[in-house]
Amino acid sequence: MRSKDQPQTKSNYGTSNIYEAAFLLAKGFALCNKINNEGKSIIIFEGEEAKKAGLEFYNNAEIGAKSFADAFRTIKDFIFEGNRK
């Protein structure tokens, strides 16, 4: 993973939808970064192909329930890391 200060580039894709992020992670896309802006997180994935896969999510693509649930927990942990006391 890159540092939190590294800017998003054209070869990366960001989403603020936690379910889309979990879908992308379950599909094998690597987490790159997160941007926190006034309580809203944008999760950044490496690769231009992540954007195409994100469209699959909105077109009702199917994915295994266990892999999606595991990815969802990972995304939640990634978003809230550093916020816990």
Backbone as a ProteinNet text record, in pm:
[ID]
protein_1_A
[PRIMARY]
MRSKDQPQTKSNYGTSNIYEAAFLLAKGFALCNKINNEGKSIIIFEGEEAKKAGLEFYNNAEIGAKSFADAFRTIKDFIFEGNRK
[TERTIARY]
81.9	0	86.5	38.4	110	73.1	150.3	121.6	-7.3	-66.7	-192.6	-177.8	-56.7	-34.6	-15.3	-8.4	14.9	-113.6	-108.6	-230	-279	-407.9	-466.8	-413.6	-382.8	-335.5	-438.6	-413	-506.6	-518.1	-417.8	-421.8	-489.4	-546.1	-617	-764.5	-844.8	-989.3	-1034.8	-1115	-1165.2	-1316.3	-1365.6	-1509	-1538.1	-1651.5	-1694.7	-1801.4	-1838.6	-1938.5	-1867.7	-1894.4	-1826	-1857.3	-1977.9	-2015.2	-1943.1	-1930.1	-1852.7	-1706.3	-1654.1	-1515.3	-1494.7	-1588.4	-1578.3	-1583.4	-1667.9	-1676.6	-1543.1	-1483.3	-1355.7	-1244.8	-1242.5	-1141.7	-1161	-1285.9	-1314.7	-1278.5	-1283.8	-1245.8	-1094.2	-1020.4	-875.3	-801	-870.4	-802.8	-735.2	-616.3	-536.6	-577.3	-590.9	-613	-486.8	-506.3	-392.7	-385.1	-498.9	-500.2	-641.6	-655.4	-786.7	-773.5	-877.5	-881.9	-1001.6	-976.4	-1084.7	-1115.1	-1241.1	-1282.9	-1412.9	-1404.9	-1521.9	-1611.2	-1550.6	-1625.6	-1659.6	-1623	-1650.2	-1517.6	-1509.2	-1385.9	-1399.3	-1293.2	-1283.9	-1174.1	-1210	-1116.7	-1057.8	-925.5	-855.7	-799.3	-825.2	-774.7	-674.5	-576.5	-474.9	-528.2	-499.5	-528.8	-652.7	-641.4	-753.9	-866.4	-833.8	-935.2	-1035.3	-999.1	-1090	-1216.8	-1203.4	-1321.4	-1418.6	-1366.8	-1452.4	-1520.5	-1445.6	-1502.9	-1607.6	-1586	-1685.5	-1818.1	-1812.5	-1936	-2007.5	-1930.8	-1990.7	-2074.4	-2023.2	-2095.8	-2234.3	-2239.4	-2366.5	-2455.7	-2399.8	-2477.8	-2511.2	-2514.8	-2558.7	-2468.4	-2338.7	-2245.9	-2255.4	-2228.5	-2234.3	-2094	-2088.1	-1961.3	-1995.4	-1903.2	-1927.7	-1956.1	-2051.1	-2092.3	-1979.1	-1904.7	-1797.1	-1686.1	-1647.1	-1540.1	-1586.1	-1713.6	-1765.6	-1768.5	-1814.7	-1821.9	-1683.1	-1587.2	-1448.9	-1392.5	-1417.5	-1368.8	-1435.8	-1564.4	-1637.4	-1573.5	-1542	-1477.2	-1340	-1265.9	-1133.6	-1145.4	-1242.1	-1263	-1300.9	-1389.7	-1426.8	-1305.5	-1223.1	-1101.8	-1008	-995.6	-909.1	-958.2	-1088.2	-1146.2	-1123.6	-1146.6	-1146.3	-1013.3	-909.3	-781	-730.2	-676.4	-625.6	-732	-860.3	-968.5	-1006.5	-955.1	-988.3	-892	-943	-860	-803.6
-118.1	0	124.6	225.2	351.5	434.1	538.4	623.4	700.8	746.1	819.1	954.5	1004.5	1135.6	1130.7	1011.7	1002.1	1033.4	1122	1160.1	1049	1057	963.4	994.9	891.9	911	856.4	877.8	829.5	678.2	608.7	463	403.9	486.7	439.9	474.6	409.8	433.9	446.5	547.4	569.8	560.5	511.1	503.9	535.7	596.1	621.2	520.1	428.7	326.7	205.5	179.8	71.5	-64.8	-81.4	-209.3	-230.5	-123.8	-133.1	-162.9	-97.6	-120.8	-266.2	-321.7	-461.9	-553.6	-520.5	-598.3	-598.1	-479.5	-468.2	-544.9	-534.3	-607.6	-758.4	-802.8	-945.3	-993	-903.7	-937.7	-940.2	-898.4	-908.3	-777.9	-665.5	-537.1	-493.8	-436.6	-399.4	-262.8	-255.6	-127.1	-43.3	81.9	169.7	279.4	334.3	454.1	477.6	568.9	619.3	768.3	838.6	983.2	1010.1	1074.3	1111.8	1259.3	1288.5	1425.4	1451.6	1523.9	1562.5	1443.2	1338	1221.3	1121.7	1150.4	1059.3	1006.3	875.1	813.7	776.3	798.4	752.2	646.5	528	416.2	411.8	410.5	412.1	272.9	223.9	95.4	118.2	29.3	38	-18.4	51.5	0.9	59.1	84.3	137.4	36.1	-91.4	-196.4	-195.3	-136.3	-130.6	-52.4	50.4	128.7	43	-37.5	-126.1	-228.4	-281.1	-378.5	-312.1	-184.9	-111.7	-102.5	-88.1	-87	-221.4	-328.9	-461.8	-468.2	-407	-404.4	-342.7	-230.1	-161	-229.9	-323.7	-401.6	-539.6	-551.8	-672.8	-794.5	-772.6	-885.4	-970	-1097	-1187.3	-1216.2	-1238.2	-1272.9	-1362.1	-1445.2	-1535.1	-1458.8	-1508.5	-1441	-1432.3	-1539.6	-1538.7	-1442.1	-1442.1	-1351.2	-1205.9	-1179.3	-1043.3	-1002.3	-1090.5	-1060	-1036.6	-1119.5	-1101.5	-968.3	-935.9	-809.7	-690.9	-702.5	-594.4	-564.5	-669.7	-650	-585.3	-627	-569.1	-420.5	-386.4	-245.5	-162.7	-214.4	-141	-117.9	-220.3	-204.9	-101.7	-104.8	-10.7	133.2	154.1	288.1	342.4	257.8	305.8	287.1	234.6	220.1	357.3	363.9	491.8	574.7	538.1	611.4	549.3	430.2	361.3	402.3	405.2	442.7	322.6
0	0	0	-65.6	-69.2	52.8	76.4	192.1	169.6	277.7	270.5	202.7	190.8	131.8	-19.2	-76.5	-219.8	-295.3	-394.1	-466.6	-558.3	-592.2	-685.5	-825.9	-902.3	-1038.5	-1135.8	-1264.4	-1365	-1364	-1316.7	-1319.3	-1196	-1112.3	-993.1	-1003.3	-919.1	-917.7	-772.9	-744.8	-610.1	-603.1	-490.2	-466.2	-319.6	-293.9	-156.7	-113.7	-202	-172.5	-111	15.8	86.2	25.4	-29.1	-89.2	-222.1	-300.9	-424.3	-391.9	-288.5	-247.3	-205.6	-131.2	-90.1	-212	-307.7	-430.6	-504.5	-518.7	-589.4	-517.6	-385.3	-308.5	-325.5	-320.2	-337.8	-478.4	-576.3	-714.2	-732.5	-629.5	-634.9	-660.2	-661.3	-681.6	-552.2	-565	-448.4	-394.1	-261.5	-195.6	-211.9	-243.7	-268.1	-162.1	-124.8	-42.5	7.9	102.2	141.7	164.4	131.1	151.8	241.4	353.7	444.7	425.7	399	374.7	448.8	559	637.8	671.2	721.8	765.9	657.1	534.6	423.5	370.6	353.2	303.9	157.7	83.4	-54.4	-55.4	-101	-105.5	-246.2	-253.9	-381.6	-411.2	-531.5	-578.2	-689.9	-697.4	-801.8	-932.9	-1040.7	-1174	-1237.4	-1365.6	-1442.1	-1455.7	-1450	-1464.6	-1349.3	-1236.6	-1121.7	-1157	-1238.9	-1278.5	-1358.5	-1450.2	-1529.2	-1439	-1344	-1250.4	-1161.4	-1127.5	-1049.5	-1122.9	-1254.2	-1333.2	-1326.9	-1319	-1303	-1175.9	-1068.2	-941	-960.5	-1031.2	-1052.4	-1155.4	-1229.8	-1325.9	-1271.6	-1139	-1069.1	-1090.3	-1094.6	-1104	-977.1	-992.5	-878.3	-827.2	-696.9	-631.8	-512.9	-473	-360.9	-231.4	-155.8	-32.9	69.1	86.1	185.9	146.9	20.1	-21.7	-9.2	-37.8	-23.5	124.2	211.4	354.7	412.7	373.3	420.6	372	246	189.9	257.9	290.2	357.6	493.2	568.9	699.5	682.7	581.9	556.4	521.7	438.3	400.5	523	606.9	729	816.8	835.7	915.6	853.7	721.1	649.3	667	659.5	673.4	814.6	913.7	1052.2	1124.9	1056.4	1123.8	1164.8	1282.2	1333.4	1404.4	1387.9	1453.9	1587.2	1612.8	1737.9	1845.5	1967.5	2082.1	2150.9
[MASK]
+++++++++++++++++++++++++++++++++++++++++++++++++++++++++++++++++++++++++++++++++++++

